[in-house]
């Protein structure tokens, strides 16, 4: 039932927001059951993305941190500072991670470039 509800909610959001890119952080960890559940959800996500011709991007936590701060083992407060330096005001480290994930996906998928001047690129899409 969880997968059916996830797919329904995903389709609702795609329709309401005209989604063209979905980016997510690659599931990782040591808890077998949560990785199994995350894998199932990713499978549904991939299926829906393909059915609706949506760009899909998956990045590891290390890739996101390296993109945001220049180092793959950045701490939570460093991720928040990096988001603030871009003009955002994240409420916590999770929101900061989401901001960097969004910027990374826009950079890689829409512009297919290496990180150069992301502030200029993302200002075309979202104002902080």
Secondary structure, DSSP 8 states (H G I E B T S, - for coil): -HHHHHHHHHHHHHHHHT--EEEEE----S-HHHHHHHHHHHHHHHHHHHHTT-EEEEE-HHHHHHHHHS-TT--HHHHHHHHHHTT---SSHHHHHHHHHHHHHIIIIIS---SS-HHHHHTTT---
